[in-house]
Amino acid sequence: MPTPETASPGGPNLNRLARGGALNLVGAAVAGVQGLALVFLVAHLYSQRVAGTFFAATSLFIILQAVSGLGTDAGLLRWLPRHLALGDRAAARRTVPVALVPVAATAAIGGLVLA
């Protein structure tokens, strides 16, 4: 049993949260380095025309992904914790489909346009 001096002030949940945050930070760093390496390789291995086409297509995909999300990530981060904090689990369960349906429809339309 930990003594008061060795026990962490936030308990096991805070330790788990910190560990998850550290893993997210490492993952973001690895993704950044890999993205930089990809840009370097494409720019040096292919002609300007091919590299430009690749980067333009990548940019279009990222823009379409952001637009098709419709900001639901921010909305869910706002409303789900609020409903759960107020103890309204029914409202929390209704929130997810309300966010999911428009995004799924927009993504399907975007997929059809690209096909």
Order of alpha helices (4+ residues) and beta strands (2+ residues): alpha-alpha-alpha-alpha
